[in-house]
Amino acid sequence: MGTGREASVSLDGVRDKNVMQLKKLNTVLFPVRYNDKYYADAIASGEFTKLGSSSLLGECDFDSDRIALIGKRCIFVSSAYYSDICVGAIACRLEKKEGGAMRVYIMTLGVLAPYRGIGIGSKLLNHVLDICTKQNISEIYLHVQTNNEDAIKFYKKFGFEITDTIQDYYINIEPRDCYVVTKSFAQSEASK
């Protein structure tokens, strides 16, 4: 899917009426289940949480059930389909650091496997990084499972660094350890 396909990516905010899309994407993408507070935070975060849709030129075959946004409704599909497919999401929350500086925590960023490598994850992350720069955010960070080499490589392309390791962060998945992956914004960068 990532080679030879062109995609037009559009972003949409998460609201009460489409939060089920985020819930279903997360069920497919992540080995952990998120509680109601996560989804309340996602809705409350406004511009920091986005759903990504892709209008593909061509058809995409799936070998298992996936989630698709066709028209305005979210459905499970296991066959080829075209256009307006909800394929990824980013969810973040604002936090206040000691001393009053603001930082962003990336709760989740994921793109369905067949749509990786065509810029959807990059567009989602760049959207949030642009907001951080414009709003004078001091840093952005997330937790990444220590064996998730693809995610670590992805974030490093955007200037993130591993700043800590937390033992036994995850309860029900192996490995249980995670890295804290952080990008700090210089004052001159954050005030452009």
C-alpha positions, 0 to 999 in steps of 0.5 A: 500500500505504501508504494505507488499509491497517492493519497489526499489526506484530510484531518477532522476533529474528534467530537461527540458525534464521531468519537466512536471512530476513534474508539474503533480505530484504537481497538484495531491499532493498540493492544491496550483498551482506553477508558472513558477519561481518555475519550473525554480528554480527546474530545476536550483537546480540540485541535490536538486530536484529529482523525485522518481520512484518506481518499486513495487513487485506487483500491485497497484490499484488506485481509481482515476486518478494518474500520471504514468511514463511508459517507458519515458512518463508521462500519467494519469492512473486509473487502476493497473500497474507495475514498473517505476511509478513516485510517488514522488518528492522533489524540493528545492532551495539554499538561502544565509542567512545574513552573507553568510551562505547557507541554503536550502528551501524545496519548495515541497516534496510529494509522491502519497498517495498509495505509502506513508509509504514505504520509498520513502519520506524518501529517497527523504529527506535523499538525500537532507540532505546528500547533505546539510551535504556534502556541509556545508549547515547551515540549511534547512527549509520549510513551513507546513500548521498548520493542516498538522499533518502527514507532521509535524510528518514526518519532526520531525523524521528527526530532524526538529523543528517548529521554527515559525508560520506565520499568513495568509501565504496561500491565497487560502487554509484553514487554512491560517497559516503555521509553519516554520519547520527548521533543523540546521546543527552543523558545525561538522555535516556539514563538515563531 
